């Protein structure tokens, strides 16, 4: 049973946490292209994948509960505790910084289109508040780095 749980944990990590980390970067490309609809869709997808990433944690804790007692693993094992803290920070960054910034960018791009502006898409993207793009870039970049650190800790198990 622990093999099945391990396969589910790793598979979910790849197919859920991967998009959680990569979609905001695609959103930045859509912002540069001035595509408000695409940015809105990517904001929604980032939100969904961020929330679904909690399944990875659930299966991870399930594995922890099924671990052989000879390994002496618990929530307070340093690499597990640090991984959990880093994941929570990445999740909060994604939900509290990246998703709202993507939503704001999508709304700003749609407003530019709704006013009948025939400006180039780059001009519409340039009309967004100057903090929007850096918030997405910094928030998603730090979140991705934290998730890489979690993977390193999960594999290395120092």
Short mmCIF file of the C-alpha atoms (twelve columns), coordinates in Angstrom:
data_MODEL
# 
_entry.id   MODEL 
# 
loop_
_atom_site.group_PDB 
_atom_site.id 
_atom_site.type_symbol 
_atom_site.label_atom_id 
_atom_site.label_alt_id 
_atom_site.label_comp_id 
_atom_site.label_asym_id 
_atom_site.label_seq_id 
_atom_site.Cartn_x 
_atom_site.Cartn_y 
_atom_site.Cartn_z 
_atom_site.pdbx_PDB_model_num 
ATOM 1   C CA . UNK A 1   0.000   0.000  0.000   1 
ATOM 2   C CA . UNK A 2   2.845   2.388  0.765   1 
ATOM 3   C CA . UNK A 3   4.140   1.928  -2.797  1 
ATOM 4   C CA . UNK A 4   0.782   3.029  -4.205  1 
ATOM 5   C CA . UNK A 5   0.702   6.034  -1.866  1 
ATOM 6   C CA . UNK A 6   4.259   6.933  -2.875  1 
ATOM 7   C CA . UNK A 7   3.396   6.708  -6.577  1 
ATOM 8   C CA . UNK A 8   0.310   8.884  -6.040  1 
ATOM 9   C CA . UNK A 9   2.308   11.412 -4.011  1 
ATOM 10  C CA . UNK A 10  5.048   11.765 -6.636  1 
ATOM 11  C CA . UNK A 11  2.615   11.741 -9.573  1 
ATOM 12  C CA . UNK A 12  0.467   14.440 -7.985  1 
ATOM 13  C CA . UNK A 13  3.579   16.463 -7.208  1 
ATOM 14  C CA . UNK A 14  4.635   16.367 -10.847 1 
ATOM 15  C CA . UNK A 15  1.247   17.042 -12.415 1 
ATOM 16  C CA . UNK A 16  -0.135  19.505 -9.857  1 
ATOM 17  C CA . UNK A 17  2.807   21.316 -8.267  1 
ATOM 18  C CA . UNK A 18  4.579   21.628 -11.628 1 
ATOM 19  C CA . UNK A 19  1.779   23.670 -13.217 1 
ATOM 20  C CA . UNK A 20  1.365   25.633 -9.969  1 
ATOM 21  C CA . UNK A 21  4.952   26.825 -10.440 1 
ATOM 22  C CA . UNK A 22  4.951   27.304 -14.224 1 
ATOM 23  C CA . UNK A 23  1.539   28.818 -15.054 1 
ATOM 24  C CA . UNK A 24  2.317   32.274 -13.599 1 
ATOM 25  C CA . UNK A 25  5.311   32.519 -15.916 1 
ATOM 26  C CA . UNK A 26  3.016   31.787 -18.833 1 
ATOM 27  C CA . UNK A 27  0.758   34.499 -17.426 1 
ATOM 28  C CA . UNK A 28  3.599   37.010 -17.666 1 
ATOM 29  C CA . UNK A 29  3.969   36.144 -21.350 1 
ATOM 30  C CA . UNK A 30  0.225   36.670 -21.847 1 
ATOM 31  C CA . UNK A 31  0.486   40.040 -20.077 1 
ATOM 32  C CA . UNK A 32  3.261   41.108 -22.448 1 
ATOM 33  C CA . UNK A 33  1.050   40.011 -25.338 1 
ATOM 34  C CA . UNK A 34  -1.854  42.036 -23.921 1 
ATOM 35  C CA . UNK A 35  -4.180  39.046 -23.752 1 
ATOM 36  C CA . UNK A 36  -6.505  39.751 -20.842 1 
ATOM 37  C CA . UNK A 37  -8.602  36.635 -21.410 1 
ATOM 38  C CA . UNK A 38  -5.566  34.369 -21.332 1 
ATOM 39  C CA . UNK A 39  -4.274  36.059 -18.177 1 
ATOM 40  C CA . UNK A 40  -7.675  35.572 -16.492 1 
ATOM 41  C CA . UNK A 41  -7.664  31.896 -17.423 1 
ATOM 42  C CA . UNK A 42  -4.129  31.481 -16.146 1 
ATOM 43  C CA . UNK A 43  -5.027  33.221 -12.877 1 
ATOM 44  C CA . UNK A 44  -7.918  30.799 -12.415 1 
ATOM 45  C CA . UNK A 45  -5.724  27.813 -13.311 1 
ATOM 46  C CA . UNK A 46  -2.986  28.935 -10.929 1 
ATOM 47  C CA . UNK A 47  -5.565  29.203 -8.143  1 
ATOM 48  C CA . UNK A 48  -6.957  25.730 -8.864  1 
ATOM 49  C CA . UNK A 49  -3.530  24.069 -9.075  1 
ATOM 50  C CA . UNK A 50  -2.375  25.856 -5.924  1 
ATOM 51  C CA . UNK A 51  -5.373  24.555 -4.001  1 
ATOM 52  C CA . UNK A 52  -5.037  21.082 -5.521  1 
ATOM 53  C CA . UNK A 53  -1.420  20.993 -4.338  1 
ATOM 54  C CA . UNK A 54  -2.833  20.351 -0.886  1 
ATOM 55  C CA . UNK A 55  -3.531  16.802 -2.143  1 
ATOM 56  C CA . UNK A 56  0.220   16.296 -2.474  1 
ATOM 57  C CA . UNK A 57  0.607   17.275 1.174   1 
ATOM 58  C CA . UNK A 58  -2.207  14.942 2.234   1 
ATOM 59  C CA . UNK A 59  -0.609  11.988 0.453   1 
ATOM 60  C CA . UNK A 60  2.786   12.995 1.855   1 
ATOM 61  C CA . UNK A 61  1.463   12.951 5.408   1 
ATOM 62  C CA . UNK A 62  -0.240  9.649  4.601   1 
ATOM 63  C CA . UNK A 63  3.150   8.261  3.631   1 
ATOM 64  C CA . UNK A 64  4.636   9.683  6.811   1 
ATOM 65  C CA . UNK A 65  1.993   7.883  8.860   1 
ATOM 66  C CA . UNK A 66  2.705   4.614  7.060   1 
ATOM 67  C CA . UNK A 67  6.496   4.879  7.419   1 
ATOM 68  C CA . UNK A 68  8.332   2.049  9.130   1 
ATOM 69  C CA . UNK A 69  8.961   2.984  12.787  1 
ATOM 70  C CA . UNK A 70  12.622  2.007  12.419  1 
ATOM 71  C CA . UNK A 71  13.159  5.190  10.368  1 
ATOM 72  C CA . UNK A 72  11.952  7.358  13.238  1 
ATOM 73  C CA . UNK A 73  10.139  9.790  10.952  1 
ATOM 74  C CA . UNK A 74  7.671   12.314 12.319  1 
ATOM 75  C CA . UNK A 75  6.393   15.758 11.485  1 
ATOM 76  C CA . UNK A 76  9.220   17.208 13.588  1 
ATOM 77  C CA . UNK A 77  11.937  15.432 11.605  1 
ATOM 78  C CA . UNK A 78  13.957  18.455 10.417  1 
ATOM 79  C CA . UNK A 79  13.792  17.866 6.654   1 
ATOM 80  C CA . UNK A 80  10.037  17.155 6.819   1 
ATOM 81  C CA . UNK A 81  9.338   20.198 8.993   1 
ATOM 82  C CA . UNK A 82  11.466  22.495 6.810   1 
ATOM 83  C CA . UNK A 83  9.828   21.115 3.635   1 
ATOM 84  C CA . UNK A 84  6.378   21.739 5.093   1 
ATOM 85  C CA . UNK A 85  7.264   25.305 6.089   1 
ATOM 86  C CA . UNK A 86  8.757   26.057 2.648   1 
ATOM 87  C CA . UNK A 87  5.685   24.601 0.939   1 
ATOM 88  C CA . UNK A 88  3.309   26.677 3.082   1 
ATOM 89  C CA . UNK A 89  5.271   29.847 2.235   1 
ATOM 90  C CA . UNK A 90  5.146   28.959 -1.488  1 
ATOM 91  C CA . UNK A 91  1.400   28.290 -1.271  1 
ATOM 92  C CA . UNK A 92  0.726   31.567 0.542   1 
ATOM 93  C CA . UNK A 93  2.816   33.488 -2.005  1 
ATOM 94  C CA . UNK A 94  0.893   31.882 -4.820  1 
ATOM 95  C CA . UNK A 95  -2.543  32.484 -3.300  1 
ATOM 96  C CA . UNK A 96  -1.949  35.896 -1.705  1 
ATOM 97  C CA . UNK A 97  0.423   37.551 -4.181  1 
ATOM 98  C CA . UNK A 98  0.558   35.844 -7.572  1 
ATOM 99  C CA . UNK A 99  -3.110  34.991 -8.162  1 
ATOM 100 C CA . UNK A 100 -4.413  38.461 -7.136  1 
ATOM 101 C CA . UNK A 101 -1.741  40.140 -9.293  1 
ATOM 102 C CA . UNK A 102 -2.700  37.971 -12.273 1 
ATOM 103 C CA . UNK A 103 -6.373  38.795 -11.701 1 
ATOM 104 C CA . UNK A 104 -5.546  42.499 -11.511 1 
ATOM 105 C CA . UNK A 105 -3.534  42.307 -14.704 1 
ATOM 106 C CA . UNK A 106 -6.379  40.489 -16.460 1 
ATOM 107 C CA . UNK A 107 -8.875  43.121 -15.320 1 
ATOM 108 C CA . UNK A 108 -6.540  45.928 -16.388 1 
ATOM 109 C CA . UNK A 109 -6.038  44.411 -19.817 1 
ATOM 110 C CA . UNK A 110 -9.773  43.847 -20.279 1 
ATOM 111 C CA . UNK A 111 -10.532 47.460 -19.274 1 
ATOM 112 C CA . UNK A 112 -8.061  48.666 -21.886 1 
ATOM 113 C CA . UNK A 113 -9.877  46.618 -24.527 1 
ATOM 114 C CA . UNK A 114 -13.359 47.636 -23.287 1 
ATOM 115 C CA . UNK A 115 -12.628 51.344 -23.668 1 
ATOM 116 C CA . UNK A 116 -12.315 50.818 -27.372 1 
ATOM 117 C CA . UNK A 117 -8.613  51.401 -27.361 1 
ATOM 118 C CA . UNK A 118 -7.073  50.256 -30.616 1 
ATOM 119 C CA . UNK A 119 -3.633  50.463 -29.086 1 
ATOM 120 C CA . UNK A 120 -1.074  47.771 -29.591 1 
ATOM 121 C CA . UNK A 121 -1.190  44.962 -27.014 1 
ATOM 122 C CA . UNK A 122 2.173   46.072 -25.617 1 
ATOM 123 C CA . UNK A 123 0.708   49.512 -25.002 1 
ATOM 124 C CA . UNK A 124 -2.191  47.945 -23.093 1 
ATOM 125 C CA . UNK A 125 0.220   45.937 -20.971 1 
ATOM 126 C CA . UNK A 126 2.271   49.072 -20.342 1 
ATOM 127 C CA . UNK A 127 -0.858  50.771 -18.985 1 
ATOM 128 C CA . UNK A 128 -1.049  48.328 -16.061 1 
ATOM 129 C CA . UNK A 129 0.145   49.522 -12.657 1 
ATOM 130 C CA . UNK A 130 3.913   49.292 -12.573 1 
ATOM 131 C CA . UNK A 131 3.878   46.925 -9.583  1 
ATOM 132 C CA . UNK A 132 1.710   44.236 -11.222 1 
ATOM 133 C CA . UNK A 133 4.281   42.517 -13.415 1 
ATOM 134 C CA . UNK A 134 7.085   42.553 -10.799 1 
ATOM 135 C CA . UNK A 135 4.698   41.152 -8.164  1 
ATOM 136 C CA . UNK A 136 3.911   38.221 -10.425 1 
ATOM 137 C CA . UNK A 137 7.552   37.715 -11.399 1 
ATOM 138 C CA . UNK A 138 8.953   37.941 -7.877  1 
ATOM 139 C CA . UNK A 139 6.124   36.027 -6.198  1 
ATOM 140 C CA . UNK A 140 6.112   33.177 -8.702  1 
ATOM 141 C CA . UNK A 141 9.903   33.083 -8.871  1 
ATOM 142 C CA . UNK A 142 10.310  32.791 -5.110  1 
ATOM 143 C CA . UNK A 143 7.475   30.274 -4.958  1 
ATOM 144 C CA . UNK A 144 9.128   28.132 -7.654  1 
ATOM 145 C CA . UNK A 145 12.490  28.281 -5.861  1 
ATOM 146 C CA . UNK A 146 10.847  27.241 -2.593  1 
ATOM 147 C CA . UNK A 147 9.171   24.316 -4.334  1 
ATOM 148 C CA . UNK A 148 12.530  23.255 -5.811  1 
ATOM 149 C CA . UNK A 149 13.988  23.402 -2.290  1 
ATOM 150 C CA . UNK A 150 11.164  21.128 -1.105  1 
ATOM 151 C CA . UNK A 151 11.980  18.628 -3.863  1 
ATOM 152 C CA . UNK A 152 15.662  18.721 -2.918  1 
ATOM 153 C CA . UNK A 153 14.805  18.050 0.725   1 
ATOM 154 C CA . UNK A 154 12.412  15.243 -0.197  1 
ATOM 155 C CA . UNK A 155 15.046  13.502 -2.309  1 
ATOM 156 C CA . UNK A 156 18.137  14.254 -0.218  1 
ATOM 157 C CA . UNK A 157 16.527  13.697 3.217   1 
ATOM 158 C CA . UNK A 158 19.459  15.192 5.153   1 
# 
